Amino acid sequence: MKILIASMDGKGPAEALQAVAELQKEVGRTEASLVRKARQAGLSWEAIALCLGVSKQAAHRKYGKR
């Protein structure tokens, strides 16, 4: 991720936006993977939601059916 952020230096706005979009995708994939691992480790939806700063319902709605 640091590489993507560093790659924005000296870039035009369009290129910087593309880098940000790629970074957001990577963060989303990483978050989903960590939520799966947390569930496999026995964490409750409430605990996961607390870590993510969202409601239990929001966490379950986003990741519960994967």
N, CA, C and O atoms as a Tripos MOL2 file, in Angstrom:
@<TRIPOS>MOLECULE
protein
  264   263    66     0     0
PROTEIN
NO_CHARGES

@<TRIPOS>ATOM
      1 N           0.8180   -1.1830    0.0000 N.3       1 MET1
      2 CA          0.0000    0.0000    0.0000 C.3       1 MET1
      3 C           0.8660    1.2520    0.0000 C.2       1 MET1
      4 O           0.5260    2.2450   -0.6440 O.2       1 MET1
      5 N           1.9710    1.2100    0.7120 N.am      2 LYS2
      6 CA          2.8540    2.3660    0.7310 C.3       2 LYS2
      7 C           3.3700    2.6740   -0.6560 C.2       2 LYS2
      8 O           3.5900    3.8340   -1.0020 O.2       2 LYS2
      9 N           3.5660    1.6310   -1.4530 N.am      3 ILE3
     10 CA          4.0550    1.8270   -2.8180 C.3       3 ILE3
     11 C           3.0230    2.6070   -3.6310 C.2       3 ILE3
     12 O           3.3780    3.5140   -4.3840 O.2       3 ILE3
     13 N           1.7430    2.2520   -3.4780 N.am      4 LEU4
     14 CA          0.6970    2.9720   -4.2000 C.3       4 LEU4
     15 C           0.6350    4.4240   -3.7690 C.2       4 LEU4
     16 O           0.4940    5.3130   -4.6080 O.2       4 LEU4
     17 N           0.7360    4.6740   -2.4820 N.am      5 ILE5
     18 CA          0.6960    6.0500   -1.9850 C.3       5 ILE5
     19 C           1.8980    6.8250   -2.5150 C.2       5 ILE5
     20 O           1.7540    7.9590   -2.9710 O.2       5 ILE5
     21 N           3.0640    6.2290   -2.4580 N.am      6 ALA6
     22 CA          4.2650    6.8850   -2.9680 C.3       6 ALA6
     23 C           4.1670    7.1200   -4.4690 C.2       6 ALA6
     24 O           4.7210    8.0900   -4.9860 O.2       6 ALA6
     25 N           3.4670    6.2360   -5.1650 N.am      7 SER7
     26 CA          3.3550    6.3810   -6.6110 C.3       7 SER7
     27 C           2.5020    7.5710   -7.0150 C.2       7 SER7
     28 O           2.5090    7.9570   -8.1830 O.2       7 SER7
     29 N           1.7640    8.1640   -6.0780 N.am      8 MET8
     30 CA          0.9330    9.3230   -6.3830 C.3       8 MET8
     31 C           1.7540   10.6070   -6.4660 C.2       8 MET8
     32 O           1.3070   11.5860   -7.0630 O.2       8 MET8
     33 N           2.9480   10.6160   -5.8730 N.am      9 ASP9
     34 CA          3.7990   11.8010   -5.9110 C.3       9 ASP9
     35 C           4.1570   12.1550   -7.3500 C.2       9 ASP9
     36 O           4.6330   11.3130   -8.1100 O.2       9 ASP9
     37 N           3.9260   13.3900   -7.7040 N.am     10 GLY10
     38 CA          4.2790   13.8570   -9.0330 C.3      10 GLY10
     39 C           3.3380   13.4160  -10.1320 C.2      10 GLY10
     40 O           3.6080   13.6660  -11.3070 O.2      10 GLY10
     41 N           2.2530   12.7770   -9.7880 N.am     11 LYS11
     42 CA          1.2900   12.3210  -10.7920 C.3      11 LYS11
     43 C           0.2130   13.3730  -10.9810 C.2      11 LYS11
     44 O          -0.0060   14.2250  -10.1190 O.2      11 LYS11
     45 N          -0.4420   13.3000  -12.0990 N.am     12 GLY12
     46 CA         -1.5770   14.1650  -12.3380 C.3      12 GLY12
     47 C          -2.7830   13.6750  -11.5700 C.2      12 GLY12
     48 O          -2.7570   12.5750  -11.0180 O.2      12 GLY12
     49 N          -3.8410   14.4680  -11.5210 N.am     13 PRO13
     50 CA         -5.0200   14.0880  -10.7560 C.3      13 PRO13
     51 C          -5.6520   12.7730  -11.2060 C.2      13 PRO13
     52 O          -6.0940   11.9900  -10.3660 O.2      13 PRO13
     53 N          -5.7030   12.5170  -12.4940 N.am     14 ALA14
     54 CA         -6.3220   11.2870  -12.9850 C.3      14 ALA14
     55 C          -5.5200   10.0700  -12.5360 C.2      14 ALA14
     56 O          -6.0900    9.0730  -12.0920 O.2      14 ALA14
     57 N          -4.2130   10.1520  -12.6510 N.am     15 GLU15
     58 CA         -3.3650    9.0330  -12.2340 C.3      15 GLU15
     59 C          -3.4360    8.8250  -10.7190 C.2      15 GLU15
     60 O          -3.4470    7.6890  -10.2460 O.2      15 GLU15
     61 N          -3.4830    9.9170   -9.9670 N.am     16 ALA16
     62 CA         -3.5910    9.8020   -8.5130 C.3      16 ALA16
     63 C          -4.9200    9.1680   -8.1300 C.2      16 ALA16
     64 O          -4.9700    8.3510   -7.2100 O.2      16 ALA16
     65 N          -5.9900    9.5290   -8.8160 N.am     17 LEU17
     66 CA         -7.2980    8.9340   -8.5320 C.3      17 LEU17
     67 C          -7.2990    7.4400   -8.8380 C.2      17 LEU17
     68 O          -7.8940    6.6530   -8.1020 O.2      17 LEU17
     69 N          -6.6420    7.0540   -9.9100 N.am     18 GLN18
     70 CA         -6.5520    5.6310  -10.2360 C.3      18 GLN18
     71 C          -5.7950    4.8810   -9.1460 C.2      18 GLN18
     72 O          -6.1640    3.7630   -8.7860 O.2      18 GLN18
     73 N          -4.7390    5.4920   -8.6230 N.am     19 ALA19
     74 CA         -3.9720    4.8620   -7.5490 C.3      19 ALA19
     75 C          -4.8220    4.7240   -6.2930 C.2      19 ALA19
     76 O          -4.7550    3.7040   -5.6080 O.2      19 ALA19
     77 N          -5.6170    5.7390   -5.9880 N.am     20 VAL20
     78 CA         -6.4930    5.6880   -4.8160 C.3      20 VAL20
     79 C          -7.5490    4.5960   -4.9970 C.2      20 VAL20
     80 O          -7.8440    3.8600   -4.0550 O.2      20 VAL20
     81 N          -8.1140    4.4860   -6.1870 N.am     21 ALA21
     82 CA         -9.1200    3.4590   -6.4530 C.3      21 ALA21
     83 C          -8.5220    2.0620   -6.2620 C.2      21 ALA21
     84 O          -9.1730    1.1810   -5.7010 O.2      21 ALA21
     85 N          -7.3020    1.8610   -6.7200 N.am     22 GLU22
     86 CA         -6.6320    0.5700   -6.5590 C.3      22 GLU22
     87 C          -6.3620    0.2890   -5.0830 C.2      22 GLU22
     88 O          -6.5070   -0.8430   -4.6210 O.2      22 GLU22
     89 N          -5.9760    1.3120   -4.3600 N.am     23 LEU23
     90 CA         -5.7370    1.1750   -2.9230 C.3      23 LEU23
     91 C          -7.0230    0.7890   -2.1980 C.2      23 LEU23
     92 O          -6.9970   -0.0690   -1.3150 O.2      23 LEU23
     93 N          -8.1430    1.4060   -2.5560 N.am     24 GLN24
     94 CA         -9.4250    1.0740   -1.9410 C.3      24 GLN24
     95 C          -9.8110   -0.3750   -2.2050 C.2      24 GLN24
     96 O         -10.3320   -1.0480   -1.3160 O.2      24 GLN24
     97 N          -9.5620   -0.8590   -3.4100 N.am     25 LYS25
     98 CA         -9.8590   -2.2600   -3.7310 C.3      25 LYS25
     99 C          -9.0340   -3.1980   -2.8570 C.2      25 LYS25
    100 O          -9.5470   -4.1840   -2.3280 O.2      25 LYS25
    101 N          -7.7570   -2.8800   -2.7150 N.am     26 GLU26
    102 CA         -6.8700   -3.7210   -1.9150 C.3      26 GLU26
    103 C          -7.2880   -3.7170   -0.4480 C.2      26 GLU26
    104 O          -7.2740   -4.7620    0.2020 O.2      26 GLU26
    105 N          -7.6550   -2.5660    0.0700 N.am     27 VAL27
    106 CA         -8.1170   -2.4760    1.4530 C.3      27 VAL27
    107 C          -9.3890   -3.3070    1.6360 C.2      27 VAL27
    108 O          -9.5350   -4.0030    2.6410 O.2      27 VAL27
    109 N         -10.3020   -3.2380    0.6790 N.am     28 GLY28
    110 CA        -11.5340   -4.0260    0.7490 C.3      28 GLY28
    111 C         -11.2660   -5.5150    0.7670 C.2      28 GLY28
    112 O         -11.8810   -6.2520    1.5380 O.2      28 GLY28
    113 N         -10.3450   -5.9660   -0.0830 N.am     29 ARG29
    114 CA         -9.9910   -7.3880   -0.1180 C.3      29 ARG29
    115 C          -9.3390   -7.8150    1.1920 C.2      29 ARG29
    116 O          -9.6300   -8.8910    1.7140 O.2      29 ARG29
    117 N          -8.4700   -6.9840    1.7110 N.am     30 THR30
    118 CA         -7.7830   -7.2970    2.9690 C.3      30 THR30
    119 C          -8.7800   -7.3420    4.1230 C.2      30 THR30
    120 O          -8.7160   -8.2370    4.9650 O.2      30 THR30
    121 N          -9.6940   -6.3880    4.1650 N.am     31 GLU31
    122 CA        -10.7000   -6.3660    5.2240 C.3      31 GLU31
    123 C         -11.5660   -7.6150    5.1830 C.2      31 GLU31
    124 O         -11.8200   -8.2260    6.2220 O.2      31 GLU31
    125 N         -12.0180   -8.0000    4.0030 N.am     32 ALA32
    126 CA        -12.8510   -9.1940    3.8720 C.3      32 ALA32
    127 C         -12.1040  -10.4420    4.3370 C.2      32 ALA32
    128 O         -12.6790  -11.2970    5.0100 O.2      32 ALA32
    129 N         -10.8580  -10.5430    3.9870 N.am     33 SER33
    130 CA        -10.0460  -11.6860    4.3980 C.3      33 SER33
    131 C          -9.8830  -11.7200    5.9140 C.2      33 SER33
    132 O          -9.9800  -12.7820    6.5300 O.2      33 SER33
    133 N          -9.6360  -10.5700    6.5050 N.am     34 LEU34
    134 CA         -9.4650  -10.5170    7.9570 C.3      34 LEU34
    135 C         -10.7620  -10.8170    8.6940 C.2      34 LEU34
    136 O         -10.7360  -11.4340    9.7590 O.2      34 LEU34
    137 N         -11.8870  -10.3960    8.1490 N.am     35 VAL35
    138 CA        -13.1760  -10.7140    8.7720 C.3      35 VAL35
    139 C         -13.4020  -12.2240    8.7240 C.2      35 VAL35
    140 O         -13.8510  -12.8090    9.7100 O.2      35 VAL35
    141 N         -13.0970  -12.8620    7.5910 N.am     36 ARG36
    142 CA        -13.2290  -14.3230    7.5030 C.3      36 ARG36
    143 C         -12.3550  -15.0120    8.5490 C.2      36 ARG36
    144 O         -12.8000  -15.9430    9.2200 O.2      36 ARG36
    145 N         -11.1160  -14.5550    8.6830 N.am     37 LYS37
    146 CA        -10.2030  -15.1490    9.6610 C.3      37 LYS37
    147 C         -10.7120  -14.9160   11.0810 C.2      37 LYS37
    148 O         -10.6100  -15.8020   11.9300 O.2      37 LYS37
    149 N         -11.2540  -13.7410   11.3400 N.am     38 ALA38
    150 CA        -11.7840  -13.4480   12.6700 C.3      38 ALA38
    151 C         -12.9550  -14.3610   13.0010 C.2      38 ALA38
    152 O         -13.0510  -14.8600   14.1220 O.2      38 ALA38
    153 N         -13.8440  -14.5840   12.0420 N.am     39 ARG39
    154 CA        -14.9810  -15.4820   12.2670 C.3      39 ARG39
    155 C         -14.4950  -16.9070   12.5040 C.2      39 ARG39
    156 O         -14.9970  -17.5930   13.3940 O.2      39 ARG39
    157 N         -13.5240  -17.3540   11.7160 N.am     40 GLN40
    158 CA        -12.9710  -18.6990   11.8830 C.3      40 GLN40
    159 C         -12.3050  -18.8540   13.2450 C.2      40 GLN40
    160 O         -12.2670  -19.9500   13.8030 O.2      40 GLN40
    161 N         -11.7790  -17.7500   13.7770 N.am     41 ALA41
    162 CA        -11.1330  -17.7800   15.0870 C.3      41 ALA41
    163 C         -12.1390  -17.6600   16.2210 C.2      41 ALA41
    164 O         -11.7660  -17.7080   17.3930 O.2      41 ALA41
    165 N         -13.4210  -17.5050   15.8750 N.am     42 GLY42
    166 CA        -14.4650  -17.4780   16.8860 C.3      42 GLY42
    167 C         -14.9210  -16.1040   17.3370 C.2      42 GLY42
    168 O         -15.7120  -16.0060   18.2750 O.2      42 GLY42
    169 N         -14.4520  -15.0420   16.7020 N.am     43 LEU43
    170 CA        -14.9130  -13.7100   17.0780 C.3      43 LEU43
    171 C         -16.3760  -13.5370   16.6980 C.2      43 LEU43
    172 O         -16.8260  -14.0210   15.6600 O.2      43 LEU43
    173 N         -17.0970  -12.8500   17.5450 N.am     44 SER44
    174 CA        -18.5150  -12.5800   17.2780 C.3      44 SER44
    175 C         -18.6410  -11.4280   16.2850 C.2      44 SER44
    176 O         -17.6960  -10.6730   16.0570 O.2      44 SER44
    177 N         -19.8300  -11.3140   15.7020 N.am     45 TRP45
    178 CA        -20.0920  -10.1860   14.8130 C.3      45 TRP45
    179 C         -19.9780   -8.8750   15.5780 C.2      45 TRP45
    180 O         -19.5490   -7.8600   15.0290 O.2      45 TRP45
    181 N         -20.3630   -8.9050   16.8420 N.am     46 GLU46
    182 CA        -20.2710   -7.7000   17.6690 C.3      46 GLU46
    183 C         -18.8130   -7.2600   17.8330 C.2      46 GLU46
    184 O         -18.5060   -6.0730   17.7230 O.2      46 GLU46
    185 N         -17.9220   -8.2130   18.0940 N.am     47 ALA47
    186 CA        -16.5010   -7.8970   18.2610 C.3      47 ALA47
    187 C         -15.8960   -7.3910   16.9600 C.2      47 ALA47
    188 O         -15.1170   -6.4370   16.9610 O.2      47 ALA47
    189 N         -16.2510   -8.0240   15.8590 N.am     48 ILE48
    190 CA        -15.7460   -7.6000   14.5500 C.3      48 ILE48
    191 C         -16.2390   -6.1990   14.2360 C.2      48 ILE48
    192 O         -15.4720   -5.3510   13.7790 O.2      48 ILE48
    193 N         -17.5200   -5.9590   14.4800 N.am     49 ALA49
    194 CA        -18.0960   -4.6390   14.2120 C.3      49 ALA49
    195 C         -17.4020   -3.5650   15.0290 C.2      49 ALA49
    196 O         -17.1410   -2.4730   14.5240 O.2      49 ALA49
    197 N         -17.1020   -3.8590   16.2770 N.am     50 LEU50
    198 CA        -16.4140   -2.9060   17.1340 C.3      50 LEU50
    199 C         -15.0460   -2.5500   16.5470 C.2      50 LEU50
    200 O         -14.6570   -1.3830   16.5280 O.2      50 LEU50
    201 N         -14.3310   -3.5520   16.0740 N.am     51 CYS51
    202 CA        -13.0230   -3.3220   15.4510 C.3      51 CYS51
    203 C         -13.1330   -2.4600   14.1980 C.2      51 CYS51
    204 O         -12.2720   -1.6210   13.9330 O.2      51 CYS51
    205 N         -14.1950   -2.6740   13.4330 N.am     52 LEU52
    206 CA        -14.3840   -1.9440   12.1740 C.3      52 LEU52
    207 C         -15.0430   -0.5820   12.3630 C.2      52 LEU52
    208 O         -15.0630    0.2340   11.4410 O.2      52 LEU52
    209 N         -15.5800   -0.3360   13.5540 N.am     53 GLY53
    210 CA        -16.2410    0.9400   13.7970 C.3      53 GLY53
    211 C         -17.6030    1.0620   13.1490 C.2      53 GLY53
    212 O         -18.0330    2.1510   12.7700 O.2      53 GLY53
    213 N         -18.2830   -0.0820   13.0250 N.am     54 VAL54
    214 CA        -19.6290   -0.1100   12.4360 C.3      54 VAL54
    215 C         -20.5580   -0.8810   13.3670 C.2      54 VAL54
    216 O         -20.1120   -1.4460   14.3650 O.2      54 VAL54
    217 N         -21.8380   -0.9030   13.0430 N.am     55 SER55
    218 CA        -22.7760   -1.6760   13.8480 C.3      55 SER55
    219 C         -22.6290   -3.1680   13.5400 C.2      55 SER55
    220 O         -22.1220   -3.5630   12.4900 O.2      55 SER55
    221 N         -23.0890   -3.9760   14.4890 N.am     56 LYS56
    222 CA        -23.0590   -5.4290   14.2950 C.3      56 LYS56
    223 C         -23.8530   -5.8030   13.0420 C.2      56 LYS56
    224 O         -23.4340   -6.6590   12.2620 O.2      56 LYS56
    225 N         -24.9930   -5.1570   12.8630 N.am     57 GLN57
    226 CA        -25.8350   -5.4430   11.7070 C.3      57 GLN57
    227 C         -25.1270   -5.0940   10.4040 C.2      57 GLN57
    228 O         -25.2180   -5.8350    9.4250 O.2      57 GLN57
    229 N         -24.4200   -3.9610   10.3920 N.am     58 ALA58
    230 CA        -23.7130   -3.5510    9.1710 C.3      58 ALA58
    231 C         -22.6130   -4.5440    8.8220 C.2      58 ALA58
    232 O         -22.4390   -4.9020    7.6580 O.2      58 ALA58
    233 N         -21.8690   -4.9880    9.8380 N.am     59 ALA59
    234 CA        -20.7930   -5.9600    9.5830 C.3      59 ALA59
    235 C         -21.3580   -7.2720    9.0580 C.2      59 ALA59
    236 O         -20.8300   -7.8470    8.1070 O.2      59 ALA59
    237 N         -22.4270   -7.7410    9.6760 N.am     60 HIS60
    238 CA        -23.0250   -9.0050    9.2530 C.3      60 HIS60
    239 C         -23.6350   -8.8760    7.8690 C.2      60 HIS60
    240 O         -23.5230   -9.7940    7.0550 O.2      60 HIS60
    241 N         -24.2720   -7.7620    7.5940 N.am     61 ARG61
    242 CA        -24.8830   -7.5440    6.2780 C.3      61 ARG61
    243 C         -23.8140   -7.5440    5.1800 C.2      61 ARG61
    244 O         -24.0280   -8.0940    4.1000 O.2      61 ARG61
    245 N         -22.6570   -6.9200    5.4650 N.am     62 LYS62
    246 CA        -21.5970   -6.8230    4.4560 C.3      62 LYS62
    247 C         -20.8340   -8.1210    4.2750 C.2      62 LYS62
    248 O         -20.4680   -8.4700    3.1530 O.2      62 LYS62
    249 N         -20.5850   -8.8490    5.3690 N.am     63 TYR63
    250 CA        -19.7110  -10.0240    5.2980 C.3      63 TYR63
    251 C         -20.3550  -11.3410    5.6810 C.2      63 TYR63
    252 O         -19.7320  -12.3900    5.5200 O.2      63 TYR63
    253 N         -21.5720  -11.3230    6.1790 N.am     64 GLY64
    254 CA        -22.1820  -12.5280    6.7050 C.3      64 GLY64
    255 C         -22.5380  -13.5980    5.6910 C.2      64 GLY64
    256 O         -22.6510  -14.7670    6.0600 O.2      64 GLY64
    257 N         -22.7140  -13.2520    4.4580 N.am     65 LYS65
    258 CA        -23.1650  -14.2270    3.4510 C.3      65 LYS65
    259 C         -22.0540  -14.6500    2.5170 C.2      65 LYS65
    260 O         -22.3190  -15.2250    1.4610 O.2      65 LYS65
    261 N         -20.8290  -14.3780    2.8800 N.am     66 ARG66
    262 CA        -19.7010  -14.7340    2.0090 C.3      66 ARG66
    263 C         -19.1900  -16.1020    2.3370 C.2      66 ARG66
    264 O         -18.2420  -16.5750    1.7090 O.2      66 ARG66
@<TRIPOS>BOND
     1     1     2 1
     2     2     3 1
     3     3     4 2
     4     3     5 am
     5     5     6 1
     6     6     7 1
     7     7     8 2
     8     7     9 am
     9     9    10 1
    10    10    11 1
    11    11    12 2
    12    11    13 am
    13    13    14 1
    14    14    15 1
    15    15    16 2
    16    15    17 am
    17    17    18 1
    18    18    19 1
    19    19    20 2
    20    19    21 am
    21    21    22 1
    22    22    23 1
    23    23    24 2
    24    23    25 am
    25    25    26 1
    26    26    27 1
    27    27    28 2
    28    27    29 am
    29    29    30 1
    30    30    31 1
    31    31    32 2
    32    31    33 am
    33    33    34 1
    34    34    35 1
    35    35    36 2
    36    35    37 am
    37    37    38 1
    38    38    39 1
    39    39    40 2
    40    39    41 am
    41    41    42 1
    42    42    43 1
    43    43    44 2
    44    43    45 am
    45    45    46 1
    46    46    47 1
    47    47    48 2
    48    47    49 am
    49    49    50 1
    50    50    51 1
    51    51    52 2
    52    51    53 am
    53    53    54 1
    54    54    55 1
    55    55    56 2
    56    55    57 am
    57    57    58 1
    58    58    59 1
    59    59    60 2
    60    59    61 am
    61    61    62 1
    62    62    63 1
    63    63    64 2
    64    63    65 am
    65    65    66 1
    66    66    67 1
    67    67    68 2
    68    67    69 am
    69    69    70 1
    70    70    71 1
    71    71    72 2
    72    71    73 am
    73    73    74 1
    74    74    75 1
    75    75    76 2
    76    75    77 am
    77    77    78 1
    78    78    79 1
    79    79    80 2
    80    79    81 am
    81    81    82 1
    82    82    83 1
    83    83    84 2
    84    83    85 am
    85    85    86 1
    86    86    87 1
    87    87    88 2
    88    87    89 am
    89    89    90 1
    90    90    91 1
    91    91    92 2
    92    91    93 am
    93    93    94 1
    94    94    95 1
    95    95    96 2
    96    95    97 am
    97    97    98 1
    98    98    99 1
    99    99   100 2
   100    99   101 am
   101   101   102 1
   102   102   103 1
   103   103   104 2
   104   103   105 am
   105   105   106 1
   106   106   107 1
   107   107   108 2
   108   107   109 am
   109   109   110 1
   110   110   111 1
   111   111   112 2
   112   111   113 am
   113   113   114 1
   114   114   115 1
   115   115   116 2
   116   115   117 am
   117   117   118 1
   118   118   119 1
   119   119   120 2
   120   119   121 am
   121   121   122 1
   122   122   123 1
   123   123   124 2
   124   123   125 am
   125   125   126 1
   126   126   127 1
   127   127   128 2
   128   127   129 am
   129   129   130 1
   130   130   131 1
   131   131   132 2
   132   131   133 am
   133   133   134 1
   134   134   135 1
   135   135   136 2
   136   135   137 am
   137   137   138 1
   138   138   139 1
   139   139   140 2
   140   139   141 am
   141   141   142 1
   142   142   143 1
   143   143   144 2
   144   143   145 am
   145   145   146 1
   146   146   147 1
   147   147   148 2
   148   147   149 am
   149   149   150 1
   150   150   151 1
   151   151   152 2
   152   151   153 am
   153   153   154 1
   154   154   155 1
   155   155   156 2
   156   155   157 am
   157   157   158 1
   158   158   159 1
   159   159   160 2
   160   159   161 am
   161   161   162 1
   162   162   163 1
   163   163   164 2
   164   163   165 am
   165   165   166 1
   166   166   167 1
   167   167   168 2
   168   167   169 am
   169   169   170 1
   170   170   171 1
   171   171   172 2
   172   171   173 am
   173   173   174 1
   174   174   175 1
   175   175   176 2
   176   175   177 am
   177   177   178 1
   178   178   179 1
   179   179   180 2
   180   179   181 am
   181   181   182 1
   182   182   183 1
   183   183   184 2
   184   183   185 am
   185   185   186 1
   186   186   187 1
   187   187   188 2
   188   187   189 am
   189   189   190 1
   190   190   191 1
   191   191   192 2
   192   191   193 am
   193   193   194 1
   194   194   195 1
   195   195   196 2
   196   195   197 am
   197   197   198 1
   198   198   199 1
   199   199   200 2
   200   199   201 am
   201   201   202 1
   202   202   203 1
   203   203   204 2
   204   203   205 am
   205   205   206 1
   206   206   207 1
   207   207   208 2
   208   207   209 am
   209   209   210 1
   210   210   211 1
   211   211   212 2
   212   211   213 am
   213   213   214 1
   214   214   215 1
   215   215   216 2
   216   215   217 am
   217   217   218 1
   218   218   219 1
   219   219   220 2
   220   219   221 am
   221   221   222 1
   222   222   223 1
   223   223   224 2
   224   223   225 am
   225   225   226 1
   226   226   227 1
   227   227   228 2
   228   227   229 am
   229   229   230 1
   230   230   231 1
   231   231   232 2
   232   231   233 am
   233   233   234 1
   234   234   235 1
   235   235   236 2
   236   235   237 am
   237   237   238 1
   238   238   239 1
   239   239   240 2
   240   239   241 am
   241   241   242 1
   242   242   243 1
   243   243   244 2
   244   243   245 am
   245   245   246 1
   246   246   247 1
   247   247   248 2
   248   247   249 am
   249   249   250 1
   250   250   251 1
   251   251   252 2
   252   251   253 am
   253   253   254 1
   254   254   255 1
   255   255   256 2
   256   255   257 am
   257   257   258 1
   258   258   259 1
   259   259   260 2
   260   259   261 am
   261   261   262 1
   262   262   263 1
   263   263   264 2
@<TRIPOS>SUBSTRUCTURE
     1 MET1         2 RESIDUE 1 A MET
     2 LYS2         6 RESIDUE 1 A LYS
     3 ILE3        10 RESIDUE 1 A ILE
     4 LEU4        14 RESIDUE 1 A LEU
     5 ILE5        18 RESIDUE 1 A ILE
     6 ALA6        22 RESIDUE 1 A ALA
     7 SER7        26 RESIDUE 1 A SER
     8 MET8        30 RESIDUE 1 A MET
     9 ASP9        34 RESIDUE 1 A ASP
    10 GLY10       38 RESIDUE 1 A GLY
    11 LYS11       42 RESIDUE 1 A LYS
    12 GLY12       46 RESIDUE 1 A GLY
    13 PRO13       50 RESIDUE 1 A PRO
    14 ALA14       54 RESIDUE 1 A ALA
    15 GLU15       58 RESIDUE 1 A GLU
    16 ALA16       62 RESIDUE 1 A ALA
    17 LEU17       66 RESIDUE 1 A LEU
    18 GLN18       70 RESIDUE 1 A GLN
    19 ALA19       74 RESIDUE 1 A ALA
    20 VAL20       78 RESIDUE 1 A VAL
    21 ALA21       82 RESIDUE 1 A ALA
    22 GLU22       86 RESIDUE 1 A GLU
    23 LEU23       90 RESIDUE 1 A LEU
    24 GLN24       94 RESIDUE 1 A GLN
    25 LYS25       98 RESIDUE 1 A LYS
    26 GLU26      102 RESIDUE 1 A GLU
    27 VAL27      106 RESIDUE 1 A VAL
    28 GLY28      110 RESIDUE 1 A GLY
    29 ARG29      114 RESIDUE 1 A ARG
    30 THR30      118 RESIDUE 1 A THR
    31 GLU31      122 RESIDUE 1 A GLU
    32 ALA32      126 RESIDUE 1 A ALA
    33 SER33      130 RESIDUE 1 A SER
    34 LEU34      134 RESIDUE 1 A LEU
    35 VAL35      138 RESIDUE 1 A VAL
    36 ARG36      142 RESIDUE 1 A ARG
    37 LYS37      146 RESIDUE 1 A LYS
    38 ALA38      150 RESIDUE 1 A ALA
    39 ARG39      154 RESIDUE 1 A ARG
    40 GLN40      158 RESIDUE 1 A GLN
    41 ALA41      162 RESIDUE 1 A ALA
    42 GLY42      166 RESIDUE 1 A GLY
    43 LEU43      170 RESIDUE 1 A LEU
    44 SER44      174 RESIDUE 1 A SER
    45 TRP45      178 RESIDUE 1 A TRP
    46 GLU46      182 RESIDUE 1 A GLU
    47 ALA47      186 RESIDUE 1 A ALA
    48 ILE48      190 RESIDUE 1 A ILE
    49 ALA49      194 RESIDUE 1 A ALA
    50 LEU50      198 RESIDUE 1 A LEU
    51 CYS51      202 RESIDUE 1 A CYS
    52 LEU52      206 RESIDUE 1 A LEU
    53 GLY53      210 RESIDUE 1 A GLY
    54 VAL54      214 RESIDUE 1 A VAL
    55 SER55      218 RESIDUE 1 A SER
    56 LYS56      222 RESIDUE 1 A LYS
    57 GLN57      226 RESIDUE 1 A GLN
    58 ALA58      230 RESIDUE 1 A ALA
    59 ALA59      234 RESIDUE 1 A ALA
    60 HIS60      238 RESIDUE 1 A HIS
    61 ARG61      242 RESIDUE 1 A ARG
    62 LYS62      246 RESIDUE 1 A LYS
    63 TYR63      250 RESIDUE 1 A TYR
    64 GLY64      254 RESIDUE 1 A GLY
    65 LYS65      258 RESIDUE 1 A LYS
    66 ARG66      262 RESIDUE 1 A ARG
